């Protein structure tokens, strides 16, 4: 069982990291140093006091928190409008990113419906996961109805055809395949959300 799950888990992990991460910090040599906090301000807040969220260290390196992300090449903070909002009037930062804790709970308790991926608005993952979950849930009902129909239509003492064998064989293969996919997806989601390696539908990291 574990050997069968491994290829599926690897595939799902690869798919999870295919979405571009525009928030990721750049990894290039530093080209300038800051002298005061305002040197680290995003360009749109060039001359404003944002020392609550943006600071210049004694080493001349910028430190950004909450609403802003650090560009390590330019040594300057920049805004991430899809993920955080800064109210220039009240000087308040609003973090509108999805919560990692909630995503983990959904992934652990409601994985069968793709709840965690629906929560973070990753529709390309959530919808297939929900469809597979529905098939997984309905499979026992289909098997029961099929068995009842066959028992009603055919007398076991007079008919011994291949229909029953083929039907149960197909159901068995389908059930095994769906179970493997659900198991692999469950494990993959738990690992990725626990490590906070999946971004939401707007390209934001979870908080």
Secondary structure, DSSP 8 states (H G I E B T S, - for coil): -HHHHHHHHHHHHHHHT-S--TT----S------SSGGGGS-GGGTTS--TTTEEE-TTS-EEE-TTEEEETTTTEEEE-TTTEEEETTTTEEEE----HHHHHHHHHHSGGGTHHHHHTT-HHHHHHHHHHHHHHHHHHHHHHHHHHHHHHH--TTT---HHHHHHHHHHHHHHHHHHHHHHHHHHHHHHHHHTT----TTS----
